[in-house]
Amino acid sequence: MFSLCDMKKNKIYHIVGYAADLPPKILRRLCDLGLTIGQEVSIEAKSLLKKALLLSVRGYLLSLKSDIAKGVKVQ
């Protein structure tokens, strides 16, 4: 189990949990955006400084800041 930031591009992973220190408001927003446990996700692109990620989840593209993506655990 590792964080969403550590994923390699164009590989499919499954969300298995969230970091314990993730604020409840952010956790709820991630769930509203479709980043729920068991969901498939893949990285389409990373910014040059790796401060943002472009994710493919549930058939759409989603951009997340890397400090938020660190709180999503995948396998």
VOMI-743868 format. One line per 5 residues: number of its first residue (from 1); their letters; for each residue x, y, z negated of N, C-alpha, C, O, CB. Coordinates in steps of 0.02 Angstrom, whole numbers. Glycine has a CB too. Layout:
N
NUM> A> X Y Z X Y Z X Y Z X Y Z X Y Z ~ ...
***
This chain:
75
1> MFSLC> 43 -59 0 0 0 0 45 62 0 90 68 -42 -49 0 -62 ~ 33 107 46 71 169 51 25 225 73 -33 214 88 130 162 100 ~ 52 286 74 8 344 88 -2 354 163 36 329 204 38 407 57 ~ -53 391 179 -70 407 248 -13 444 283 -5 437 344 -133 448 250 ~ 26 482 246 82 520 276 137 475 301 174 493 347 110 569 225
6> DMKKN> 144 416 271 199 371 288 183 326 348 225 285 367 216 328 228 ~ 124 332 376 104 289 432 143 306 495 166 362 504 29 296 444 ~ 149 257 539 180 268 604 124 284 654 67 264 645 221 206 627 ~ 143 320 706 94 340 757 68 279 795 104 230 806 125 390 806 ~ 4 284 815 -29 236 859 -34 165 831 -39 117 869 7 233 924
11> KIYHI> -33 158 766 -46 94 733 -109 101 691 -122 155 663 15 71 689 ~ -148 48 688 -211 50 651 -199 25 579 -169 -27 569 -265 8 686 ~ -224 64 531 -220 47 461 -289 49 430 -336 77 460 -171 95 423 ~ -296 20 371 -360 22 334 -350 61 269 -299 52 235 -386 -50 320 ~ -398 102 253 -395 140 190 -413 92 133 -464 58 135 -445 201 192
16> VGYAA> -370 91 82 -381 45 26 -393 82 -40 -412 50 -90 -321 -1 18 ~ -382 147 -42 -394 184 -104 -368 255 -100 -348 279 -47 -361 149 -162 ~ -369 288 -157 -349 358 -162 -302 366 -222 -305 327 -269 -410 405 -168 ~ -261 417 -220 -216 432 -276 -258 455 -336 -310 488 -328 -164 486 -257 ~ -235 438 -395 -272 456 -456 -273 531 -468 -318 556 -500 -241 420 -516
21> DLPPK> -223 566 -443 -219 638 -455 -254 680 -402 -248 741 -402 -147 660 -460 ~ -290 648 -356 -327 684 -304 -387 720 -336 -428 687 -368 -350 636 -247 ~ -394 785 -327 -451 821 -357 -518 795 -331 -524 777 -273 -445 897 -342 ~ -569 793 -375 -634 766 -355 -665 802 -295 -698 769 -254 -682 771 -413 ~ -656 867 -289 -684 903 -231 -653 880 -166 -688 872 -116 -674 979 -240
26> ILRRL> -588 868 -166 -554 845 -106 -574 774 -90 -584 756 -32 -477 851 -114 ~ -579 732 -141 -600 662 -131 -669 659 -99 -680 620 -53 -599 624 -197 ~ -714 700 -124 -782 700 -96 -781 724 -23 -816 696 19 -828 744 -138 ~ -742 775 -9 -738 801 60 -708 749 107 -732 742 163 -695 865 61 ~ -657 713 85 -628 660 126 -680 606 141 -684 581 198 -567 629 91
31> CDLGL> -719 588 92 -772 538 102 -825 565 150 -850 527 192 -804 519 35 ~ -842 628 144 -891 659 190 -865 659 262 -905 654 309 -907 730 168 ~ -799 665 270 -769 666 337 -760 596 365 -739 589 423 -702 702 334 ~ -775 545 327 -771 476 352 -711 437 330 -702 380 352 -772 478 425 ~ -670 465 287 -611 429 262 -631 389 200 -610 405 144 -553 479 245
36> TIGQE> -670 337 210 -694 295 155 -653 231 152 -620 212 200 -769 280 164 ~ -657 198 95 -620 135 85 -644 83 135 -703 73 145 -628 109 12 ~ -595 50 168 -610 -1 218 -611 25 289 -612 -14 336 -675 -32 203 ~ -610 91 297 -614 121 364 -547 116 400 -494 124 369 -635 195 358 ~ -549 103 465 -489 103 506 -469 174 523 -511 216 537 -500 62 571
41> VSIEA> -404 187 523 -378 253 538 -310 245 572 -273 198 558 -371 297 473 ~ -295 291 617 -229 292 649 -206 363 659 -247 409 665 -230 253 716 ~ -140 373 661 -112 440 673 -102 448 748 -69 407 780 -45 450 634 ~ -130 501 775 -121 517 846 -61 563 856 -26 557 906 -184 551 873 ~ -49 609 809 8 655 815 26 683 746 -15 684 700 -10 713 864
46> KSLLK> 88 707 741 112 742 682 139 809 704 167 815 758 166 700 643 ~ 132 860 661 160 925 677 236 922 674 264 875 647 133 980 629 ~ 269 971 703 342 970 707 374 967 638 424 931 629 366 1032 743 ~ 347 1002 590 375 1001 523 341 950 478 353 947 418 369 1070 491 ~ 298 909 508 261 857 473 218 885 416 211 853 363 308 804 446
51> KALLL> 190 944 427 146 974 377 73 961 392 30 976 350 158 1049 373 ~ 58 933 450 -11 917 469 -11 852 510 37 836 544 -43 975 508 ~ -67 816 505 -76 754 541 -140 757 582 -190 786 560 -78 693 493 ~ -139 729 641 -199 722 682 -218 648 679 -182 605 703 -187 746 756 ~ -276 635 649 -299 566 637 -356 548 683 -396 591 702 -319 557 565
56> SVRGY> -360 485 699 -417 458 734 -455 414 684 -429 365 658 -396 416 798 ~ -518 433 671 -559 397 623 -631 399 646 -657 452 664 -552 427 551 ~ -664 341 647 -734 336 667 -749 366 736 -804 392 747 -778 368 616 ~ -701 363 781 -713 387 849 -703 461 860 -719 486 914 -780 369 869 ~ -678 497 811 -664 568 821 -595 585 793 -565 545 757 -718 612 787
61> LLSLK> -570 644 811 -505 666 787 -513 714 729 -558 756 728 -466 701 845 ~ -470 706 680 -473 745 618 -403 769 601 -355 730 603 -503 704 560 ~ -396 832 584 -331 859 564 -330 868 488 -377 896 459 -317 927 600 ~ -276 844 456 -268 849 384 -199 876 367 -150 861 401 -279 781 350 ~ -196 917 315 -131 938 289 -98 878 256 -132 836 227 -138 999 239
66> SDIAK> -33 874 262 2 815 237 -1 809 160 1 753 134 75 817 258 ~ -7 864 124 -12 858 51 -78 827 30 -82 795 -23 -4 927 19 ~ -130 835 70 -194 801 57 -190 728 79 -215 684 45 -253 838 92 ~ -159 717 137 -153 649 164 -111 604 118 -120 543 120 -122 651 233 ~ -68 632 78 -28 592 31 -72 558 -21 -53 507 -49 23 636 -5
71> GVKVQ> -131 585 -33 -177 556 -82 -219 499 -56 -256 468 -95 -221 608 -107 ~ -214 483 9 -252 428 38 -205 369 46 -154 374 79 -284 449 107 ~ -223 312 16 -181 252 18 -207 204 72 -267 191 76 -180 217 -51 ~ -161 180 113 -179 135 168 -138 71 166 -88 67 130 -170 170 236 ~ -160 22 205 -125 -42 210 -126 -65 281 -99 -119 297 -156 -94 164
***
